[in-house]
Amino acid sequence: MPPFAVMDILDAVQRRRDAGLDVFSLCAGEPGGGAPTDVREHAAALLQAGEPLGYTPALGLPVLRRAIAGHYRRWYDLEVDPGRVAITTGSSGAFVLAFLAAFGPGDRVALARPGYPAYRNILTALGCEVVELECGAGERYQPTPELLDAAVGAGGPLAGVVLASPANPTGTMVDGPELAALCAWCAEHDTRLVSDEIYHGIVAGDREQACAWSHDDRTIVVSSFSKYWGMTGWRLGWALLPEELAGPVDALAGNLALCPPTLSQHAAVRAFSERSYAEADAAAAGYRAHRELLLERLPALGWGATAPADGAFYLYADVADRIREAGDRDAVAWCARLLDQTGVALTPGADFDAVDGVGWVRLSYATDTATLRAGLERLSAWS
């Protein structure tokens, strides 16, 4: 399993901080505000009270599964059976369980390129054949039924399709009709759709988020407390499961991890309070303001094409001309030199696209406003 190139950048970031040097980290997809107040206070109260916090059921606390079902009623007007909600150790745990339950060795599973590398790496480790769909500006960096038809024509049936909307690293989204078309294609071709919806709640522009279960509850929907609620280190996510996969995922979960983090589960119930929603919405509004600031400053950076930043908190940009002008071999070397000379940390595109990503970078604007402004000033001066 290949390592993330960004880890070298993060190591260099830490060395700079240890040395007392300036760092403007625009590389990590990590909300800077942390968990909502109600979540933090409930966790502290549980610890103060000396609660035993032992194992929970493998698929999570029933009260949390019911709360997540209520969240889908609130956001999407969907009635979700709590028995089909699986609490997991982050969305990463959800993908491992979902891929193990849904696919077998040799199964062909399609996903977008550029895209989040863990999909590809986990599927490859499980013996699946990863079919990368070259998704560019013409497709708004998202899979389409036409690309899926071409993949079937070139190599045979697809057992699965992984969709992320909003996506990492591009931030692009599929809208309701596009999602409906993908769901219909998968149903027609007996293909399992896995819909990564962890950035829901963090959207911009005129594209509305849509849940795959609004079209077909045979899909696997993955989400998380990490992004909208800012709870990255709490390591808590979930999956909505088709009926036939609930039992297999339960068995797998019990064997692989026993249960998700117990303290995080108890505290996460409070993520669905009115105050928690209000705080998370305020954080999302801050990301939208950061997006506008970034788009305003973009011409001064001298970068090339960018993916539409529909949601999440990323800008994916072509910096191939800047790399050539600097005499660097690729975005990895360019990002390393950028950090060394300016203190600004970006993520090389090679992590997300092993073919064309050598000339691209991802900028995360999930940081605080002061860091973003200072980082953009240094980037503009350096460019």
C-alpha angles and dihedrals in degrees: 000000000000119000123241112262088215090068089073088053091049091049089052090048090055092048090052091050091048088053092052094248126143117268127186103187113200094155109080122083090220125124110236099212100068130213124339118272095249091053094050094045093049092050091050092049092051092051093045091051091053095238110184093231094197129165120316128202111295093252093046142260113328090225091057093046089053091048091053090050087053090051090059090051090051099045104030105017088241127146106221123186106231087218088069093054115096117194110213142184095268123313086289089067090048092055093049092050094043095048092046092049098042105037139045135202111294095021113138113233122183127212139164125271115238093044147126106303097216091072091058096041097048092047091048091049089053091054098255122142107242114215109199115207112210099229115184139161092296090062094036086245092291134111117263133193088250092057090047091051089052092049091052091047092051100045114003136260123351120229092195149004124208115209127184120192115198087026135212121254099009103044089218123145139204113227127224098276092044091051090048090053092051092048090050092049091051092048091049093049097041089243123150113235117209109195117199106205100162094125095054110132091039104085136138137186123024101313115107122212116246130193117228090224088066085073107026130003091199088080123092112240118198124194140157148204090231104087115027092033094037094232101135098142094045087075099216130140139141145215132214106220136204110245094253093055100049093084096045092047090049090054093046093047093053092051099043104041109355089224142341118270106300099209090049091051095052092046094045092064085074091057086083096059119114091248092051092051090049093051092047091049090051090052090050090051087054091055090051090053089049089051091054091048091050094048089048091053096040097095090058091058094064093222126150131231121349132197116247106270096221097153148337111057104279139110116199111200141180110237097164093122091051090049092052093047090052093048093236120147097228145334092285092061092040092052091048091053092044091055093046094050102035109016090239115133121205131169117249115235093230089086090063103033121026091189108044102006093090087089099041137078136196119224117197117206094186089109128095120286096250093054092047093050093047092046092051091049091054092044091052093049092046095046 
